[in-house]
Amino acid sequence: MKHLKFIVAIIIMMLVIVLIVQNHGAFSTKVVFRFNLLAINFESSEISLYSIVPIAFLFGVFITGLYGIIERFQLKKQIKELNVSSKAKDEELNSLRTLHITSENVSSNHHLNGNGVE
């Protein structure tokens, strides 16, 4: 499995390299971002797509990482709750296993007929 992941990673890198080489002209295009909202006006300097693509990729990795961290903490909390519940049920089961049967309970059950009536 480890080797398969490595091979897939190499194939993906090769495809990215081919994409960049074949689209060099498009990636070297400069763009300007504008943001105009009521009294807020912002305009960036010229940025090539070679800079924007890695920034967008890293932003996506960051957002995905945050989502993964949040999900991990939720799952850890759920695991702790389930462990506490499991311990409580194990303790209850062990207490029921060690419950002493008294001779009073045995003798009263022995005098009952088949339908539970003396």
C-alpha positions as CSV (number, residue, x, y, z in Angstrom):
1,M,0.0,0.0,0.0
2,K,2.9,2.3,0.8
3,H,4.4,1.8,-2.6
4,L,1.0,2.4,-4.3
5,K,0.7,5.8,-2.6
6,F,4.1,6.7,-3.7
7,I,3.4,5.8,-7.3
8,V,0.1,7.7,-7.3
9,A,1.9,10.8,-5.9
10,I,4.5,10.6,-8.7
11,I,1.8,10.3,-11.3
12,I,0.0,13.3,-9.9
13,M,3.2,15.4,-9.8
14,M,3.9,14.4,-13.4
15,L,0.4,15.5,-14.5
16,V,0.9,18.9,-12.7
17,I,4.3,19.4,-14.4
18,V,2.7,18.6,-17.8
19,L,-0.2,21.0,-17.1
20,I,2.2,23.8,-16.1
21,V,4.5,23.3,-19.2
22,Q,1.6,23.2,-21.6
23,N,-0.1,26.2,-20.1
24,H,2.9,28.4,-19.4
25,G,1.4,31.4,-21.3
26,A,-1.8,31.2,-19.4
27,F,-0.2,30.8,-16.0
28,S,2.2,33.8,-16.6
29,T,-0.8,36.1,-17.2
30,K,-1.0,38.9,-14.7
31,V,-4.3,39.7,-13.0
32,V,-5.5,42.5,-10.7
33,F,-8.1,41.9,-8.0
34,R,-10.6,44.6,-7.1
35,F,-12.9,44.8,-4.2
36,N,-15.4,47.7,-4.2
37,L,-18.1,47.6,-1.5
38,L,-19.8,50.8,-0.5
39,A,-17.0,52.9,1.1
40,I,-14.3,50.2,0.9
41,N,-12.2,50.2,-2.3
42,F,-9.3,47.8,-2.7
43,E,-7.2,47.0,-5.7
44,S,-4.2,44.6,-5.6
45,S,-1.0,45.0,-7.5
46,E,-0.5,42.7,-10.6
47,I,-0.2,39.1,-9.6
48,S,0.7,36.2,-11.9
49,L,-1.4,33.0,-11.9
50,Y,1.8,31.2,-10.9
51,S,1.5,32.9,-7.5
52,I,-2.2,32.6,-7.2
53,V,-2.5,28.9,-7.7
54,P,-0.2,27.8,-4.9
55,I,-1.7,30.4,-2.5
56,A,-5.2,29.0,-3.3
57,F,-4.0,25.5,-2.9
58,L,-2.4,26.2,0.5
59,F,-5.5,28.1,1.6
60,G,-7.6,25.0,0.8
61,V,-5.1,22.7,2.7
62,F,-5.4,25.1,5.7
63,I,-9.2,25.1,5.7
64,T,-9.3,21.3,5.2
65,G,-6.8,20.9,8.1
66,L,-9.0,23.0,10.4
67,Y,-12.0,20.9,9.5
68,G,-10.0,17.8,10.2
69,I,-8.8,19.1,13.6
70,I,-12.4,20.0,14.6
71,E,-13.7,16.6,13.6
72,R,-10.8,14.9,15.4
73,F,-11.7,16.7,18.7
74,Q,-15.4,15.8,18.3
75,L,-14.5,12.1,17.7
76,K,-12.1,12.1,20.7
77,K,-14.9,13.5,22.9
78,Q,-17.3,10.8,21.6
79,I,-14.7,8.1,22.3
80,K,-14.3,9.3,25.9
81,E,-18.1,9.3,26.4
82,L,-18.4,5.8,25.0
83,N,-15.6,4.6,27.2
84,V,-17.2,6.0,30.3
85,S,-20.5,4.4,29.3
86,S,-18.8,1.1,28.6
87,K,-17.1,1.1,32.0
88,A,-20.3,1.8,33.7
89,K,-22.0,-1.0,31.9
90,D,-19.1,-3.4,32.7
91,E,-19.3,-2.5,36.4
92,E,-23.1,-3.1,36.4
93,L,-22.6,-6.5,34.6
94,N,-19.9,-7.5,37.1
95,S,-22.1,-6.5,40.0
96,L,-24.9,-8.6,38.6
97,R,-22.6,-11.6,38.1
98,T,-21.5,-11.5,41.7
99,L,-25.0,-11.0,43.1
100,H,-25.5,-13.5,45.9
101,I,-28.5,-15.8,45.7
102,T,-30.0,-16.2,49.2
103,S,-31.7,-19.4,50.3
104,E,-34.9,-17.4,50.8
105,N,-35.1,-16.7,47.0
106,V,-34.4,-20.3,46.2
107,S,-37.0,-21.8,48.6
108,S,-39.8,-19.4,47.5
109,N,-39.1,-20.2,43.8
110,H,-39.0,-23.9,44.6
111,H,-42.6,-23.9,45.9
112,L,-44.1,-22.3,42.9
113,N,-45.8,-24.5,40.3
114,G,-45.3,-24.2,36.6
115,N,-47.3,-21.0,36.0
116,G,-45.7,-19.1,38.9
117,V,-48.6,-19.6,41.4
118,E,-48.4,-21.6,44.6
